[in-house]
Amino acid sequence: EERNPPPGAVGWFPCRPRRHFLAARPCSSAARLRASSCSAMDGIVTDVAVGVKRGSDELLSGSVLNSPNSNMSSMVVTANGNDNKKFKGDDKMDGAPSRVLHIRKLPGEVTETEVIALGLPFGKVTNILMLKGKNQAFLELATEEAAITMVNYYSAVTPHLRNQPIYIQYSNHKELKTDNTLNQRAQAVLQAVTAVQATNAPISGTTVSESAVTPAQSPVLRIIIDNMYYPVTLDVLHQIFSKFGAVLKIITFTKNNQFQALLQYGDPVNAQQAKLALDGQNIYNACCTLRIDFSKLVNLNVKYNNDKSRDYTRPDLPSGDGQPALDPAIAAAFAKETSLLAVPGALSPLAIPNAAAAAAAAAAGRVGMPGVSAGGNTVLLVSNLNEEMVTPQSLFTLFGVYGDVQRVKILYNKKDSALIQMADGNQSQLAMSHLNGQKMYGKIIRVTLSKHQTVQLPREGLDDQGLTKDFGNSPLHRFKKPGSKNFQNIFPPSATLHLSNIPPSVAEEDLRTLFANTGGTVKAFKFFQDHKMALLQMSTVEEAIQALIDLHNYNLGENHHLRVSFSKSTI
């Protein structure tokens, strides 16, 4: 049965058998603010308003007591600092589900937009009430299901705003009713978000939760690496961006033949700080330039923890590629390298020594790291090769796209594996970053750093069946000339190939026929630079890799040897 509200209470919430009331300020004190402050409006006191004044009375929820180590059954709410009223809390620590959520322990300077962003990944946010003086807020979602999903998620992953943990639980109130005249700021923010939501429909089939927030407030950054001469792995990004706040998730991918990443912070403010400090900076000297923008996404859905994606809040996720999740020993060793990266605000280039880059590359390649000596390791171990097809020359040509190959040795007793010595450690990391997991002669190759420091040549007079070859003096090295443009044209393997050094007498049909004879299908072709260069697109990346191996340095006549490389462009 209904009970009468206690004397002095101006709000009544018949939500459940156990009810709570809203403490009212005595009219004498409220009159100093506004005479109307003591009037009731839709069950909520008018002097609880966003950004209007501090010391507002709080809406009690049954689970307001469920802070850690708290077993209180009642609490005291202070109205004026001397008028105390007692209110009973629910005996049940977690209230029944409600689409209104009570958020506590907010940082004092937090904005409405940041609080709204907490709920956006889970559904539409329909109302908000900020209690600045209490460092609390109430957030109303469109559906109870969305609120349940949000509470369940944040019960497993502690939410943070401005590097401070906050607490979220169900409110006793089924609906949040506010006076829009006193809640104008919050309503304006909500309207702006709603307008963006209306123009950003979810993308079907995406692995990323699509939601809407003003771009400048998103906790997710979109990162593009320009001029990627050295490898930039997921772990390198984590080290750099962790300097500005807790990184929750990273997804890396190649789009338009450029290495890109989506990186999610726990707090939009961290994302803004990272963007301001890092946008336009070089990770390494004169290369690997960061281009950073805010993503329209506000939450990333990471399914696998591997060298392409990582959810740092879910170490239990599978790797998704048939390999075990990241080895704990590697993760621990990698964590020790973090101190090597120093990003004191804006710095150009970012102070990342080769040892840290090698550690990151090693972690991505799932190999053990023998200390920081891996930084200068020039030798790669390539396994799962097609032993019927592979030759030292084919490995020289493919790996030569990413550095100057010095020596190649196919192992005598294990011919599906080879050692490849590059000119320096950075080139070996670059080749590993781009070629690990690619298909060569129909098999997915694995590329890791070798424990060997050099590739030994066979003793003089010993026949090793041509399995070892020295390319130290090869005229085909792409990077031996300092300042060569080739340094700026290093791209991941792609179906589109860049052709150069084409003589005037060679027509499009000649080149189409030549590349079709490598066993693939030519999908598109385009001449440019007065027919001296061309773009040619094969049907798959594997076909393009095969064509590059077969036709780089092919003699087209007239003293022209065809040069083939991967392109970032599409036709």
N, C-alpha and C positions, 0 to 999 in steps of 0.2 A: 504494500500500500504506500501511497505517497506520504512523505513526511514534510512538515513545514520547514522552510529554511530557518537557520538560526538568526537571531537578531543581528542586524548590521550587514547581512549577506545580500548582495544585489544580483547574484547569478545563481541559476538552478539548473543542474544538468542531470536529468533522469535517464542516464545512459545504462546504469546497471543497478542491481539491488544495493550495492555499497556505493554511496554517492559522495562526491566532494563538492566543496563550495569555494567560491571565489572570495577572497578577503577584500573587504571594501575599506577604502580610506574614510575616516570620519570626515564629515563635510567641512569641518573647520580647517583641516589641513588641505583638503582638495580645493577649497576655495582659493587658496593661494595660487593654484595652477589655472583652474577655470571653474566657474560655478557649476558648469554642466558635468564636471568630472564624476559626480556621484550618481548620475543617472545611469540606468541600465540600458544596454542596447543589445538586443539579440543574445543576451546571456553572457556578454563579455564587457568588462568595465572599460569605459572610454579612455581612462588614463593609461591603459596598456597600449602603447602605440609605438610604431617603428621610428626610432631616431628622435622621438619627441622629448622624452626626459628619462632620467635614470631613476632607479629605485622602484620600477613598476612592480605591481603585485604579480605573482606567478600563478599560472594555471597548474593545479596539482594533478598529477597523473598517478595511477596506481603503482606504476613501476618507477616513480621518481626516486624511490628508496633503493633501487637495485644497483647502487654503486658498489664497487668492490668492498668486501668486508663490512657491509652495512646490514644489520639485522634490526634496525629501528622499526617500530610499528606506528610511530607518530612523529610529527615534526612541527616546528614552530615557524610561522611565517611572520616576519616583522613588517608592519605597514609603514609606520612613521619613525621607526627606531625606538619607540617606547610602547606602542600598542601591539601587544602580542596576542595572536589567536592560534589555538591549537587545531590541527586538522588530522584526522585519522588517515593513515595510508592503507592501501590494500594489503591484506595478509599475504596475498599471492604476489610473489616477486615479479613475475612477468604478467602484465595486463593482457586482457583478451585483444586479439587483433583489431586494429582500427586504421582507417586510411589517414588519420591524423597522427603524426609522430612528434614526440617530445625530444628535443636535442639539447643536451646540457654540456657544460664546461667549454663553451665557445670562447675563443680568444676575444679580448675586448674590442679589437679593431676590425673584426670580421665583417664582411659586407653581406647584404641580402643575396647578391648574385652568387657568392661562394656557397652559401647555405642551399640555395636553389640547385646549384650544380651537383650537390650530393645526391639529390633525388632524380635528376634528369635521366641517368642511365636506366632507371627502372620504370619510367613512365612519365606521363604528364603531371606537372606540378600545378595545382589549382589555387593554392593560397599559402601565405606565409605570415607569421606574426613574430617579430623580433622583440625579445625582452632584454634590451641592452644592459639595464642595470643588474640583471640576474645572470648575464652571460648565457642566456638560453634562447630557444626559438621553438616555434611550432610550425611544422611543415605538413601541408595537406596534399595528398596525391589523389589522382582522379579515381583510383580503384583501391579496394582493400587488398586485392591480389598484388598490386605493385608495391604496396607498403610492406606486405609480408615478405616479398622477395628482397626488398631493401633491408629489412631488419635481419633476415636470415643471412644475407651476404655480410653485413657489417658485424654480425655476431661472430663470424669466423675471421674477418679481417678488420682490425681496429681502424676506424676512420680517423683521419688527421686533417686539420685545417691550420695552416701556417705553422706546421711542424708541432702541433699540439694535439694530443689525443682527445677525442670528444666521445660522448655517449649518446646513443640513440635507442629509444624504446617506444612502445605504443602509448599513445595518450588515452585517457579515459573518455575523451570527447570524440564522438563519431563525425563531427563536422566542425570546421573552424569558421566562425562568424566574426567578421571584423568590420569596423566602421571605416569605409574607404576614405573618408575625409581626413581621418587621423592616421591612415595607413597608406598615404599617397605614394611614398617612396617605394614601398614594397610592391604596391599594385603596378606602378610604372615599370619596375623591373620585370614583373610577371608578364605584363603586356608585351614588352620587348621580346621576351623569351618565346611567348606564344606566337608572335609574328614570325620569328625565325623558324619555329617548329612547323608552321603552316607551309613554309617554302622549302623545307628539307624533309621530304618523305623518306622513309627507310628504304635502303637499297636491298632488293631481294637477293638472298643468297650470300650476303656479305658475312664475313667472319667477325666483323667489328660491329659492336652495338651502335647503331646510328641514333643519335638524339640531337637535340638542338640547344645551343647556348651561344651567346655572342662570341665570335671567334677569339677576341682578346681575353676572354675569361675561361677558355677551355684548359683543362689540365693536360691535354694531349698536344704534343708538338709533332709537326711533320718535318722531317730532316732529310735534306738532299745533300749528297757529297759530290762536289764538283772536283774535277781534276784529281781523281783517285789513283795516284801513282802507287802509294803504299796501301796495304789492306786496312780496312776499317771494319772491325768485327763488332758484333753485338756487345761483347764484353768491353771493348774499347769505349763504345758509346756510354755504357753503364758507368764506367770509371769517370768519364768527363762530366756527365750530367748529374751524377750523384753529389757533386760538390754544391749543388743548389737545392737539394732536398731529396727526400726519399723517392727513388724511382720504383714504381710498382710493376710496370710491364713494358716490354719492348717487342715490336714485330719488325723484322727487316725483310726487304724484298727488292726485286729489280723491276723498275717500271720505266718504259721508254729508254731501256738500256742504261739506266742510271741506278746506282745503289741508293736506296731510300730506306727510311725507318719511321715508324710511329712510336713515340715514347710517351708514357703516361706517368705523371706525377700524382701524388696524393692530394696536392693542393694547386689550384690554378696560379697562385702567387709564385710558387716555385717555377712553374713553366714560364711565367712572364720574366722572372729574374734571369733564368737560363737563356731565354731568347735575347734579352738585352745584352747580356755579357758575351754570348758565343756566336751570334749571327755574323757571318762574314769572316770569322777567324779561321786560320789554318791549323789543322791538327798537327801536321808535320811541316817542315820548312818548304814554303812555296808550293804546297800541294795539299790535297784533301781539305778543301774549303767547305765549311759548314754553311748551308743555306737553310734557315729555320723559319717556319711560320706556324701559326696556330692551326690546328686541325679543327674541322667542324664536328669531329667525333668527341665525345666526352668519356667514353669507356671502351677499352679494348678487350675483346674476348679471345684469350690465348688458350689454345687447345693442347699445345705441346711445348715442352721445355727442351730445346735443342739449340743448334747454332744459328737458327733462323728466327726463333721466337722464344721468349722467356717471360714467365709470370713469377716474379720474386716473392709473391704472397702464397704461391702454391708449389712448393718444391716437390710435391708428390706427383705432379703431372707426368705422363709418359713422354718419351722422346718422339714417338710417332713415326720413326723410320726404321724400326726393327732393332735399333741399338738401345742399350741401357741409357737411362737418364744420365745427366752430367755426373761424372764420377766425383764423389765428395772430396777425394784427395786433390783432384784438379781444382775444384771450387775453392778449397782451403788455400792451396798454393797460389791460386789467382788472387784471392783476397789480400794476400801479403803484398802483391804488386801494386795495390791501390795507392799506397803512399808515394809511389813513384810519379804519379800524375799530380801536378800542381796547377790548379786553375784559379789563381787569385784575381777574381773579377775578369776583366777583359785582358787577354794576353795574346800576342801574335808573334810566332806560332805558339800553340798550346805546348806546354813543356811535357812532352811524352817521349821518354827515351826509348831507344830500340828494344831494350829489355822488356819494357812493359808491353810494347806492341807484340813482341815475340810471345810473351806469356798469354796475351789475349788470343793470338792466332793459334797457339798450342792448345788452349782451352777449347777453342772452336773446333779444332781438329781432333779433339778427344785423345790427346797423347800426353804422356807424362812430361813434366817440365823439370829438367835437371838444373834447377836454380835459374839464375838470370843469364847463364852462358848461352841459352837458346837465342839470345838477341843477335849473336853474330853467326848463327848456324846457317851455312849456305847450302847444306845438302838436304834434299827431300827424298823420302821413301814413297814410291808410288806402287800401289798394290791393286790386285784384281784386274790386271791387264789381260787383254786377249793375246795369249802367248803365241798363237798361230799367226797373228798379223803384225804385232808390234815390232818395231825396229828402233835402234838408237836414233836414226835419222828422223823418224816420225815423232819421237818424243822431243828431240831437239827443236823441230819446227813448231809443235804445239806450245811447249813451255817457253820457247823463244818469243812468244807474243808478250810475255810478262817480264822478261829479263834476258840477259845474255848467258845462255847455257854454256858451261865450260866443259863438262864431261858427263857422259851417260854410261851407266853399266847395268845391263840386264843380268839379274842374278843367275848364275850357272845352274844351281840346284833348285831354283824356284823361279822359273821363267815368266811367271805372271807378276813378278815384282821387279822394280828397277830403282837404282839410285841416280839422282840427277843433281849435279853440282851447279849452282848459279853463281853469278859474279859477286853478289853480296847478300847479306841476310835479309835486307829489305825486299830484294827481288824474289827470294825464296818464299817469303811470307805472302807477297803479292800473288805469285803463281799458285800457292796453296789456297789462298782465299778464293780465287776465281775458278780453279779447276777441280777442287775436291767435290766429288758428287756428279761430275759431268760424264757423259757417255762417250767412250772412244772405242771404235770398232765393236760396237754393240754391247759393251760392258761398262757398268758404272765404276769409275776408278776412284780410289781413295788416296788422298795426298796428305802426308803428315811430315813433320820435321824428323829427320833421321838422327840417330845418336852419333853417326859418323861425322867427322869434321871435314873430310875430303873424300873424293872417290879415287881409289888407287888404280893406276893403270897396270895391265898385266906385265909380268916380267918379260924382258926382251927375249924374243925367240919363242915365247909361249903362245900357242894358238888358242884363243878363247872363243873361236867360232864367230868372231865379229860382234860379240855381245858388249864389248866396251869400246867407246870411241871418244877421242879427245877433240873437242871443238874450240879449244882455246884461241886459235888463230883464224877462226871462221870469218869470212868476209860478210856473212849474213847476219851478224849481230845487229840488232835494231837500236841498241842504246849506248854504243861505244863512243859516239860523238857527244861531247858535253853540250847541253842546251838544245838537243835535238827536239824537233816537234813531236817525235814519237812519244816523248814523256807526257805530252798533253793528250794523247790519243790512245789511252789504255782503257779498254772497256771489257765488261764481262762477256763470255761467249754468248752470241746471239745468232738468230737465223739470218740476219742481214750482214752481209760482208762489204767491206770497203776495198775497192780495187784501185790500184794506181800504177803509174808507169806503163800506160797502154799506148802502143804505137798508133799513128793515124790510120794505118791500113786495116786495123782490126775492127770489124763491125759488131753490132749488138748480137747478131745471130751467131757469130763465131764464138763469142764468150758464153752465150746461153748453151750452145752445144758442148763446149769445153767443160762447163760445170755440170751439165746433165750427165756427162760420161763418168762422173765420180760416183754415180749410183743414187743421186738424189733428184729432186724435182725443183726446177727454177720457177718460182712463183711470180717474181717481178724483177724489173731491171730499169735502171735510169742512168744515163750518161750525164756528166757535168764537167766543168772546167775544160771546155773545148775538147771533149772526148778523151781527155788525158786520165780522167778518173771516172769511176762508176760505183753505183750501189747495186748489189745483186742479192735478192732474197731467196733463200732456200725454204723448203717447207717445214723443216725442224732445225733446232740447234745442233742436234747430232749430225745431220747432213752438212751443216755449215762447217762444223769442226772437221769432218772428213774432207770436205772440199779445200779447206785451208791447208790441211796437212798435205794433200796431193798436189796443190797448184801454187802455193807460195813459192816464188822464185822460178816459176815455169817460164821457159824461153818462148816468147811470142814472136821472135824474129826481129830484125832491124836493131839488134843489140839491146832489146828491151826485155827485161825479166820482170814478170808480173809480181807485184807486191800485194799481199792479201792480209787483211786484219779484220777484227770484229768492229762493227759500227754501232753507235748509239742511236742512229737514225732509223726510221722506217720508211718504206716506200708507199 
